[in-house]
């Protein structure tokens, strides 16, 4: 198999999603790091909107982190990052599909927009409620839904100074995730930024 190539930007949480999934699956890949402030023209040849991550395999190109992670799940099924029960798989996909509801307030908070703090707190409360029912967003096992959210949660804590004290289930979830090599690697990326 020809190596996968990931067009990556360390500060990008969407790229973090793919890095985490690749690490969880133990898939070897080459990395091409770009500067988001000065994107090379060739990135637009791979993805017309110029966004990363982009995954390349044997001349085939795939953008969009959620789609890339679904592809990785299908092409490299072990270890599984989606539940085996169809209803649980659907719930995981629904959480990923609705991820923009979470990132909208996150980016508004980053831009210091009025009302963003309250909106983001509401999103954290919703995550905390889900995690109060099970150890992971998809139930009893770590998976793609956890991967979809954790890059923003870590960045909210480490870059925006958001306190998770009001969200005990979220704090416990982060502690469990920090035990995983894939998340420890992402924490190292964040610490280096």
N, C-alpha and C positions, 0 to 999 in steps of 0.2 A: 504494500500500500504506500502510495506517495504521501508524504507528510502533509498534514493540514497546515495552513498558514493563516494566522490571525492578524488582521490589521487592527491595532490596539492603541489605546491612549490610557495611560495609568489612572488619570483623574476621572475618567468617564465611568459612571456607575453601570451604564449599559454594557460596556466592555467587561466590567467586573463580573457581571452575570455569566458571561461566556467563559471567562477565566476560571470561575468557580466550578462550572459544569464540567469543563475539560479536566480539571484537577480531580473532581469527584469520580470521574470515569477512568482516570489514569490514561488519558489519550495524549500521546506525544504530539507536539505542534511547534511550529516556528512562529516567532513573533516579529512583526514589523511595527515599531512604535512610531506614531506620528504626533506632531504638536497640533493640538486643536486650535490654537491661535493662529497657526500658519499651515493650513492643510495643503499638502502637495496636490498638484493638478491631477495626478494619476489616481487619487482617491475618488475623484468624481467620475473617472472612467469605470471604476469598480462599482460605485454606488452613485447614481446621478444626483442624489441630494447631499452627497458628501459626508454622510454620517458614518460613524464607526459604532460598533464593530462590524467587520466584514470577514467572513470566513471563506477561504479558497481551498479547493480540493481538486487536483488534476484538471485545472482550467475552469472549473465550475465555481461560480461566485454566489455567495448568499449573504445579504445584509440582514439587519434587524435581530436583536438579541433574543427575543422570545421565539422567533422562528428558527434561529440557529440552534437554540437549546432543544426545541422539539425535534429538529433534524438529528442532533447528537443522540437524543433518546432513542430514536428509531434506528439510526445507523449503528449505534454502539449500545445495545440494550442492557448491558451489564456494567455496573450495578444499575438497577432501575431507579429512576428519579421521579417516576409517576407511580401512584398506587395501582395495584392490579384490579381493584374493584371499580367497575365502570362509573358508579356514582361519585366515588372519591376522585377518580381521574377528572371527571367533569367539574367537580368543585375546585380542584387545583387549577384547571384551565380557566375557570371563571375568575378566580383570584388574579391570575396573570392578566387576563383580558381587562379587568377593571383596575389594573395597576395605575393607570393615568389618574384615577381619582386620588391616589396617594401622592403621586409625584407633582401634580398640579400645585397643591398647597406647599409641598416641600420647596419647589422652585420659587413660589411666591414669597415664602419665608426667606429664602436666600437673597431675593431681591428687596427684602424689607418692605413688602407691600402691606398696606393696612388690612387688618383682619386675618393675615396669613397665620399668625401664631395660633389663633383660636381654631382655624380650619385644620391646621396640621395636628393640633392636639386632638381634634375629633378623629382624624385618621389613625393616630396612635392608639386612641381608646378602642377603636374598632379592631385593630390588630391585637391589642391586649385581650379583648373579649374572646376572640377566636383562640388565642393561645391559652386562655384560661380553661378551655375545654379539652385541649390536647397538647402534647409537647411540641408539635410542629404544625405549620399552617395546613398541611394536608393530612393531619392525623397523627399516627404513631411513628411515622418515619420522615426523615429529612427528604426534601425533594425540590422540584422545580419552583414551586410556589415560594418556598423559603428563599431560594436563590434569587427569585424575582424581586424580593423586597429588601433583603439584608444589605445590599450596597448603599441604599438610601438611608436606612436606619443607622448604619455605622457612620455615614457622612454627616447626618443630622447631629449625632452625638459628638463626633470628633471635630467637625468643622463649624457647625452652627451653635454648639454649646447647648443643645436641647437636653434637658434633664429627663431621664426616664423613671425617676423616683415614683411618680404617680401610676406607673404601669408595671406592677410586679411580675406579671406573666411574661411581658416583653423582656424584662431584665433577665429572668430565668432562661428564656429562649436564647438571648444573646450569649449567656454563659455556656449553654449547651453547644451553641454553634462555634464558639471560640475554641472548643476542644477539637474541632475538625481541622485537619491539615489545610484543607482548601480555604477555610475562613481565616485561619492563622496567616496564611500567605497573603490574603487580601488585607488583613490588618497591617502587615508589613508594608504593603504597597501604600496604604493610606498614611502610615507613619512617615514614609519617605517623601510625601508630597509637600 
